[in-house]
Amino acid sequence: MLKPVRIGELLIERGLVDEQTLATVVAHQATLGDALGEMLTSAGHLRPYDLYKTLADQKGYAFADLLREIPEEHLLAQGSAEEYLRYRCVPWKQEGETVVMACVSPDEEAIQFMQSFTEEKKLEVALTSPRDILRTVEWGFGSVLDEKAREHLLVNAPHYSLRHAAGRGRGIWVLGGVVGALALCFLQPSVFIPLGVMVCNLFYLATMLFKPLLFLAGRSVPRLPTQQMVAALPGESDLPVYTVLVPLYGESEGVARLVRALSALDYPASRLDVKLIVEEDDEETLHAVLAAHPPAMFEVLRVPFSLPRTKPKACNYALSFARGEFVTIYDAEDLPQPDQLKKAVAVFRNVPEDVVCLQARLNYYNRRENLLTRMFALEYGGLFDFMLPGLLALGIPIPLGGTSNHLRLSRLKELGEWDPYNVTEDADLGIRLATEGLRTLPFDSLTEEEAPILISAWLKQRSRWIKGYMQTWQVAMRRAPLLLRRFGLLGFVGFQLFVGAASLVYLLSPLLWILSALWGMNALGSTSFLPDWLMVLSIGIFGAGVLIQWALALTVLVHSRWWGADMMVAVAVYPFYWLLHSWASFRALKQLFLAPHYWDKTPHGLSRLIPA
C-alpha cells in the first residue's frame, strides 16, 4: 500500500509554499496545535482556494468551486443559513438520485447533518473552502440575514428597541411641554421665570459637581488585568477563537493601514476571525479591501442595502457569521495595542460570568494636531481614564464607547444584539447590560483613533453622540421603576446625570449665558423679573463650572504626562470647548425629530499625523 502523501509535501511539490515557510509554520504548529493548512492560510502564506483544492486531491474528493458553479437554488432553500454556517456544508447540486454536498471538513457532525439533509437520496461529498461557504450563504440568505439584523431586537425585546421610540408623536409631547412652560412664564412671570432660572442653575450645578465626584471615585478602581492575571494566561494552544468586527463605509483610504494594524495583533492568526463589513453599494471600499490582499483570517462581508444604514445594523449582520467565543469592534482608523485581545481573555478568565463586557481605553494618536484635537483628547482622557471607572465604583451603569468593547458573544446574542436604530448602539448596549443585571468593567488597554481635525467633522461626531444619548435615555426610561430597583437611588440619579443630562445641560446653558450677559449689561431694565441675587448666583455657578473644567483638564494632562506649551494652551481654553457642545446639541435635537435613525458619518483620513 502506498504511503499517503502529506499535505505539506503536496503544497511544496505544487509550488504553493516554499520549504522554509512550511518549516516555520510546522514549528509553530507543534505549540499551537491547529491544522497546518489553516495556519498557512490565516497567516497569508497560502490562498484558501489552493489549500482546499490540494486537500481535495489528497483525500480523493471532488472540489466544489462554488463561486464559479453556484449551488442549485431549490436545494439551498431546503436548509437555513444557521445550519450551513454551523456545519460549514451546503448542498451543491443533484445528479439523479445523488445529492452532492460541498463541505469544508467532512467530520462526524458534518456527515450527520449531510445525511439528514439528503434523507433517502444518495450522498456524495465534495470539498470546498470556508470563503465559498460564506459567499454562498450571503448569496442565498443575505436579505434574510439583513432583515434579522434590523428586526431581531424589535421582535424579541421590543421594550429595548428604538424602532418606534422617536417621531412626531413624541415631538408633539415635547412641543406641548415647551409651550406650556412658556405660557406659565407669560401668565405669572414674577413666579415662573425666576423659578425656571433657579431650576436650570441647580441642574447645571449638579452636573458640574458630578464630574469631579466621578474623577475622585475613578482613582480608587484597580486596573485590570493584574500582572497575576496576565501571568496565568494559558498558552496559545488554549486561546479561544476571537471575532473582530470592523464596519467600513467610505473608508477606502485607510483599509491598507487597518489590515496592517489588525495583522499586528499578538494573537494566533488561526484563532482570529476578522470580519471586514462593507456596504453592498460601497464599491470603492470593497476595491480597497481586495487591493490590500488581506490573509484568510480576514473575511469580507457585504451588507445588503436597507434602512437604517447604521453601524449597529452592519455589526448585527456580521454576527450571523461570527465564530468566536468573544467579540470586539474596531473602527476603520483604530490602532489597538497588540496585546489587547490577550489581555481581554486574561480578564474574562478571572472574573465571574456576569461580567459580560470589557471596555478598553480610547484616545487619539493625532491629539497634538491642532487646538480642537488637543481638547478632544483631554475630554477622552477624562472619560476613559477617570469617569468610566468612577461610574463602576459608584454602581452607576456604564455606557460603552463605540469601539474596543469586548463581549461574550453568546451573551450578546441572548441580549438581542445591538439596536440598529440607535446611533449610539454602544451606550445603549451598556445600559441594557446593566438593566439585565450584567456587568461591564473598564480594562487597561489602549486603542488610539483619529480625532476630527475640523469643527464640521467634530460636529457630526458629537451631534450623533448626543442624539444617541437622548435616544438611549428615552428607551431606558420606559422602565424607570425597574431602573430604580436595579441600580438603586445613587445609580438611578447617576444615570440621569451622566446620560440624560449630557444633552439637556448643553441645551439649557446658552439660556443662562444670555440672561447673565444681558443682566451684566443692564439690558434687562428695571422691569426684569430676575432679581439681582439670582443673576449673581447664575454667574457664580457658571464661574464654578469653568474652574471645575480647568481642574479636570489639568488632572488629565498630569495623569497622561502630556507636557508641552500646546497642551497647556488647550487646558487654558478647555472650558470654552464646551460651547461647541451646545451647538452640537441643538443640531442633535433637530435630527432627533426629523431624522432619528440617520447616521451622520464622521470623515476619516484627513489628519497629517496618521501613523504609517
N, C-alpha and C positions, 0 to 999 in steps of 0.2 A: 504494500500500500504506500502510495506516495505521501510524503510528509506535507501537510498543508503549508502554503506559503504565508508567512506572517504579513500583516498589513503594512508594517514599516518597510519590509523588503520590496513589496509591490510598489509602494509610493516612490522609493528610490529608483527602482527599475524603470518606472514610467517618467522619471524626471520631474516629479511633482514636489519632492522635498530633497534637500541635499543631506549628506551623511552627518555633517556637523550639527545642523539644526535638529535632526532626528535624535542624535545622541544627547543633546542638551535637554530636549523635551522628555526623553526617556528617563534621564536622571531625575528630573523634577517629578515625573510620574511616580517614581518609587516612593516619594514622600507624600504626594497628594492623593494618589490612588484613583484618579479619574481616567476615563478611557483615553487612549493615546490620540485617536482621531479628533475627539472633542477638544483636547488640549491644543492640538495643532491648529484647528480652525479658529478657536477662541482667541488665540494669540496672533492670528493673521498670517500664519505660515502656509495655510492651505485653504483653498476655496471649499465650502461645503459641497458644492456640486461634484468636484473632483474626488473628495473623500467618499461620498456615498456611491458614486459610480464605481469606484475601486472596491468598496466593500461589497457591492452587489456582485461584482465579478468574482471576488474572493469566496463568497458564500454560496455562489451558484444561483442567485436570484436575478430576475429581470430588474431593470432600473426604470423607474417612472419619472420622467421629466414633466412634472405637472404644469410647468409654465408654458411648455410647447404643446402638450397634448392635455388639455384641461379635462377634468373629470366630467362624466355624464351627469347632467343636472338632476334627472329623475332619481338617480342613485344617491346623490349628495343630499337631496331633500329628505331622505328617509332617516337621517340622523340629526344630531344637534351640534352646534359649534362647540359646546362644552365637552361633549364626548370626544369629538375629533381632536381637540386640543389636549385633553387629558391623556388619551391613549396614543396620540400622535400617529393616527391612521385615518385615511379617508378612502371611500370606495372610488375606484378609478374608472373601471369600465366593466361591461358584462359581455362575455364571449360565449354565446349559447347558454348552457346551464352553469357556467362558471363566472363567479364574480371575482375580479382582480382588485385586491386591496393594496393601496400604497401605504407603506409603513416605514417609520424611521428605525424602529428596533423591534422586531417581532419576538418580544419576550412573552412570558406566560400570560400576563394581564392583557397584553395587546392581542394575543391569539384568541383568548376567551371572548374578547369584545368582537373581534372579526368573525368568529364562529357564530356568535349570537346575531350578528348583523346579517350574515348571509343565510341563516336559517337552514332550509333544506337544499340550498344550492351548493355547488362545489366552491371551494375557496382556493384562490391562488394568491400568493404574496409577492409583491414587488417592493424593492427598497426605494426610498426617496429621501430628500433632505428635509430638515426641520423648516427651512425657509419655504420650501414648496408647500408644506402643510399649512404654514401661516398664510401664505398668499392665497391658497385655496379657500381657507376659512374666510378670509377677508372678502374674496370674490363672491363666495356663496352666501355669506351671512353678514356682510358689512352693514346693511341697512337695519337688520335686526339688532345687531350689537350697538349701533348708534342710537336706536330707539331706547334700548336698555340704559345706555349711558345718560340719556336725557330724562327718563321717566322712572327709573328704579326707585329712587328715594321717594318720589311723589306717590308711587303706588304702595310701597311697603311702610313708609313712615311719613304720611302727609303732613303731620304736625311739625316736621322738621324741614319741609320743603318751602322754598320761597316762590315756587311757581305762581301761586295766586295771592301772594302776600302784598304785592305792590300794585299800584294802578290808580285809576281815577276815583274809585270808591274811597280809598284811604286818603287820597288828596282832598276830597270834599270834607272829610272829618278834620283834617289839619287846617284847611282854609276856614272852616267854621269856627275852630278854636281861636285862630288869629283874629277873625272878625269879631268874635265875642269879647276877646281881651281888649281890642281897640274900642269897642262900644262902651265897655265899663270905664275905660280911661276917659272917654268923651263925656259920659254921664256923671261920673264922680271923679274928676281929675285930681282933686286935692287928696283923695284917699288912694286911688289905684295907681296913679303914676309913681308916687314915692314908694308904694308897696312893691310895684313891679321892679323898680330900680334896686330896691333893697334885696329882693329875692335874687335878682341877677348877680348882685355883688356877692352875696353869700355863696351862691352856686360857684361863681368864679373863684372865690377864696378856697372853697372846699377842694376844687380840682387842683389848685396850685399847691395846697398843703399835702395832697395825696401823693404827689410825685416824690418829694423828699422822704416821705414815710416809706415808699417802696424802695428808694435808694438805700435807706438805712437797713431795712429788713433784708434786702438782697445781699448785703455784705456778709450776712451770717450763714448763708446757704453753702454747704460744701459742694465743691465742683466734682462732677463725675465725668469720666471714670476715675477712680482712685488708682494709684500705682499698683495696689494689690489686685484690682480687677483686671488690669492690663496684663499683669504678670501671669494671672490664672487663665488667660485666654487659651483655648485649646489650639493645637497645631492646625495648619492649613487644611489637613485632611478632614477635620471636624467642622470647618466653617460651613454655614448654610448657604444656599443659593440666595443671592441678594438682587432684587429687582430695582432698577433705577429708571425712573420716568423722566423724560426730557421733552416737554411740549415745545414745539417750534412753529412759529408763524412769522413770515417775513424776516427770517434770521439767516439769510444766505451768507452774509459777511462773516459771521462768527462760527460757522459749522466746523471748519478745519481746526480751529483753536479748541472748540468744545471736545472734539474727538480726541485731541492730544491730552486735554485735561483729564478726561474720564479714563483714558488708557493708562494714565499715570497713577491711578488709584492703587494703593498697596493691598490688593485683594486678588485671589486667584482668578484669572480670566475665565476659566471654565466654570466658575461659580458665580459669575456676573451675568445678569440678564438685563441688558440695557435696551430700553425702548425709545427710539427717536420717533416722536409722534408728529407727523406732518399733515397739515390740512390737505384734502384731496385736490383742491384747485391751486395750491401754492407750488407751482412748478419750479419756480426759481430756487426755493429752499430745497426741494427734492433733488434738483440737479446738483446743488452744492453738496448735499449729503452723499450722493453717488460719486461725485468727484473726489471726495475725501477718502474713499475706499476704506470705510471702517471695517475692522475684523468681525468675525462671526458672532462675537458676544453682543454686538450691536444689531438690533433688528429694527427695520423701518416699518412703521405702521402709518396707514393713510386714512385719516378720519373723513367719512363721507360728509358732504356739505349739509348742514341743517342749522337751525337756530334754536337756542343761542349758540353763537360761536365763542365759546369761552374756554379758558384753560382747564377748569374742572371737568367740563364735558369731555375734552380730549383725554384727560387722565383717566376718567371712568371708562372710556372706550378701551384704553390700553390695559386696564386691569383684567379684562377678559382673557388677555394673552399672558399675564404675569405668572411667573413660575417660582418666585422667591418666597422664603419664609418671612422676610422683611422687605419693605419697600420704602423708597425715598424719592423725592422730587428735586431735580436741579433745573434751574433756568439756563437758557442758552449761553449766557455770559458768565456763568458761575465757575469759580475756581475753588473747589473744596480741598481741604488739607488731605494729602494722600492716605492718611491712616484713619479717616473719618468713619468708614464702614466698619473697620475692625473695632474701633472704639465703641461704636453703637452696639455691636454684637457683645462686647465685653460688658456693657451696662445692662443690656437686656438679659444676659445670662445670670445677672446678680441682683435683679430686682423682682418683686412679685409680679404675677401675671396681670394684675390690674393696672400696671404701668404699660400703657399701650403705645405711647408716643414719646419720642425724644426730640427736642428742638435744639439744633446747633446754633452757635452764634453767627450773626451776619454782620458784615461791614463792607467797605469799598476799597478796591485797590487803587482807584483814581481819586482818593479823597483830597489830595492836595492840588487838584487841577485848577480850581477856582474857588471863589468865596462860597458859592452855593454848595459845591461838593464837600467842602470842609464842614459847613454847618450840618449838612445831611449826615456826615459821618459822626459828628458829635451826637446827633439825635439817635442814630442807630446804636452807638456805643452805650448810651444811657438805657435804651430799650432792652438790648440783649444781654448786656453785662450786669445790669442792676435791676431794672424794673420787672422783667420776667421772673428772675429768681425771687424778687420781692413778692410777686403775686403768689408764688409757690409757698413762701414762708408764712404768708398771712392766710392761706387757704382760699385764695381767690382764683377762679378759673382762668386758665392761660389761653388767650387767643394766639394761634400759631402764626409764625412768619410764612411767607409764600414759598419758601424753598428750604431745603435741608431739614425738613421734619421727617423723622424716621418712624415707621409704624409697623406693627404686627399686621401682616397682610390679611390673615384670617379674620381678625377683629375688625379691621377696616371694612371688609365686605359685610360682616354681620351688622355693622352700623349703617349700612345703606350707601357706603362710599361718599364721594363729595357731592355737594349740592351744585348742579351745573348752572343754576340760575342765580347763584350768589357770587358777586365779583370779588369777594374776599373769602373764598371757599376754605382757606386755611384757618382764619379766625373763627368762622362758623363751625368747622370741624372741632376745633379746640373746645369751644363752649359745649358742643354736643357731647363730646367725650366726658366732660365734667358732669353734665346733666345726667348721663348714664352711670355715674359713679366710677368712672375710669380716670386714670391719672396721666398727666404729661409732666415730664421732667426736662429742664434745660440741661444740656451737657456740653462739656468743654471741648468743642472742636469748632474751628472757624471756617466759614465759607465766605470768600470775597466775591463781590459783584461789581458791576459798573454803575456808578451813580449818574443820574441825569446831569448833564452839564449845562442845559438850557432851561430857563424858567418854564418855557412852554412844555417841555418834556416832563419836568418835575410836576407841573400842574396836572398832567394826565395821570401820572402815577398816584399822586396824592389824592386827587378827587375820586379816583376809583377806590382807593383805600378807605376814604371817609364814607363814600356811598356804601361800600361793603360793610363797614361797621354799623351804619344805620340799618342796613338790611339784617345783619346778624342780631342786633338788639331787638329789632322788630319781631323776628322769628322766635327768639328765646323768650321774650316777654309774653308770648301766647300762653305760656305755662308758668306764669310768675309765682304762684303758690308753691309749685314743685321746686323752682329755683331756690326759693327761700328755705324750704325744708332741706334741700340737698346741700346748699352752700353755707347755710347759717346766716345770721344777720350781717356779720362782717363781710363774708363772701358775697352776699347779695348786694350790699351797698358798694363794695369794691367793684363788682361787675358794672353797676350803674355808672360809677365814676370813670372806669377805665374804658369801657366800650360805649355806653350811652352818651356820656359827657364829652367823649373825644370829638364829637361833631358839634354838639349843641353849644359848647363853650366858645367855639370859633364863630358860630353864627351870632351869639349874643355880644361878643367882645366889641365889635365895631359900634354898637349902640352906646355902650358905656364910654368908649373913647370919644365919640362925637359929642355926647352930652357933657363930658368933662371939659372938652376943648371949648365948647360954647359957653359953659359956665365960667371958665377961666378968662375968656374974652369979654365977659359980662354981656354976652349976646342974647341971653335968655330973657333979660329985662326983669322989671320988678314984679311982673305978673306970674313969674315962674312958680310952679307947684313943687319945685325941688328945693328943699331947704339947704342952706349952706353946709350944715353938718353932714348931710347925706352926700353932697358932692365932694367934700373933703375926704370922707370915708372912701368914696369911689376912687379918688386919686391915690389915696394911701394904699388901697388894695392893689391897684394897678402897679404902684411902685414896689410893693412887696413881691408881686409876681415877677417883675423884672429882676429883682435881687435873687429870687429863687432860681430863675433860669440861668443867671450868671453862675450861681454856686454849682448847679448841676453840670453845666457845661465845663466848668473848671475841674470838677471831680472826674469827669470822663477824660479830660486832657491829661491829668496827672496819672490816672489809673492806666491809660493806654500809652503813656510816655510819648505823646505826640508833640515833642518840643519843637519850637521854632516860632519866629515872629508871625508867619502866615496863620498858624493855628491860634495864636493869641489874639490876632485881629478877629478871627472867626468867633472866639469866645466873647470878645467885646461887643460884637453886633448880634450875638446869638438871640437875644430877646426879640429883635426885630424880624428874625426869621419866621416867627410865629404869625406875623402879619400876613404872610403868604398863605397860611393855613385858612384864614378867613376867606380869602379869595377862592381857594380850592373848595371850601365847604359850601359856599353858595353855588358853585358850579356843580358840586355833587348833589345838592338838594334839587337843583333843576333836573338833573339826569334821573334822580330817584323816581320822579313822577312821569317824565317824558320818555326816558329810555332806561328803565330799571335794570335790564339784563345786558345792556351794551357794555362790551369790554373795551375800554379806552386804552389801547395798547401803547406802551412806552417804547420809543425807538431806542435801539442799542447800536453799538459800534461807532459812536460819534466821538468817543474820548481819544485824546492824544496819548494817554497813558495806559492803553491796553497792553497787558503783558504779551510778549511774542509767543 
